[in-house]
Amino acid sequence: SYELTQPLSMSVSPGQTASITCSGHNLGHKYVCWYQQKPGQSPVLVMFQDNRRPSGIPVRFSGSNSGNTATLTISETQAMDEADYYCQAWGSNTVVFGGGTSLTVL
Amino acid sequence: EVQLVDSGGGVVQPGGSLRLSCSVSGLTFDDYAIHWVRQAPGKGLEWVSLITGDGYNTYYADSVKGRFTISRDNSNSTLNLQMNSLRTEDTALYFCVKDISAAGTGGYGMDVWGQGTTVTV
């Protein structure tokens, strides 16, 4: 079965850039989405089809996908960006989520 | 405004059954595929099942195949998940989620999430 791998956690200072990676075999040949989930809340789609931002998502969020790695980049990170982030792709007739990355802004 | 309202969760013994429902409003229901996604306490997101907008195609995670059945009533804009032979590992918060597309395949994205309903086995 297809698998997506994310770092368990990462930290970034306010105002700096956070790059969250998601790895999978030939991932660049698939569309990747990213979700942000804050404690006690439902997830929110922050990036779809690799690099498209839904309406309402700040422009400091961007995405890329090539080779075996997709990346969600958050520029000028703010305290409100502290959350869990999940990548997602379509595998072998199934939806696949990465294990999630806990982003700390400190 | 598009809204998905999940319901039907509860406490059930192992081996028991439960039926989750999702009421959808604010869109043309059969234009979109709908998923169920679950999250065990303190864990990550796990995809459970998908039904296409026309209801003709369904997909399941291996962990629930043969035990769960997804269905939709396009006349009432509702989605259901019949869960049988429940196991302790099915304990989770279950989300009903709208896909961006009618097919749901291809990883286009899930753009509207319900608030979730809790299942405890």
Contacts between the chains, C-beta under 8 A, distances in Angstrom:
chain1	res1	chain2	res2	distance
A	1	B	62	7.1
A	30	B	107	5.9
A	31	B	106	6.1
A	31	B	107	4.2
A	31	B	108	6.2
A	31	B	109	7.9
A	32	B	107	6.6
A	33	B	107	6.1
A	33	B	108	7.5
A	33	B	109	4.3
A	33	B	110	7.2
A	35	B	45	7.3
A	35	B	110	7.7
A	37	B	45	7.7
A	42	B	95	6.2
A	42	B	113	4.1
A	42	B	114	6.9
A	42	B	115	6.1
A	42	B	116	6.3
A	43	B	45	6.7
A	43	B	95	7.7
A	43	B	113	5.7
A	44	B	113	7.5
A	45	B	109	5.5
A	45	B	110	6.2
A	45	B	111	4.9
A	48	B	100	6.5
A	48	B	108	6.3
A	48	B	109	3.3
A	48	B	111	7.3
A	49	B	108	6.2
A	49	B	109	6.8
A	54	B	109	7.8
A	54	B	111	6.1
A	84	B	44	7.7
A	86	B	44	6.5
A	86	B	45	5.3
A	88	B	45	7.9
A	88	B	47	8.0
A	88	B	107	6.4
A	88	B	109	7.9
A	88	B	110	7.6
A	89	B	107	4.6
A	90	B	105	5.6
A	90	B	106	5.3
A	90	B	107	3.8
A	93	B	59	5.7
A	93	B	105	7.7
A	94	B	47	6.6
A	94	B	59	6.3
A	94	B	60	7.9
A	94	B	61	6.1
A	94	B	62	7.7
A	95	B	35	6.7
A	95	B	37	7.9
A	95	B	47	3.9
A	95	B	50	6.5
A	95	B	59	7.8
A	95	B	107	7.2
A	96	B	47	7.1
A	97	B	37	7.9
A	97	B	44	6.5
A	97	B	45	4.6
A	97	B	46	6.7
A	97	B	47	6.1
A	98	B	44	7.8
A	99	B	44	5.2
A	100	B	44	4.2
A	100	B	45	7.0
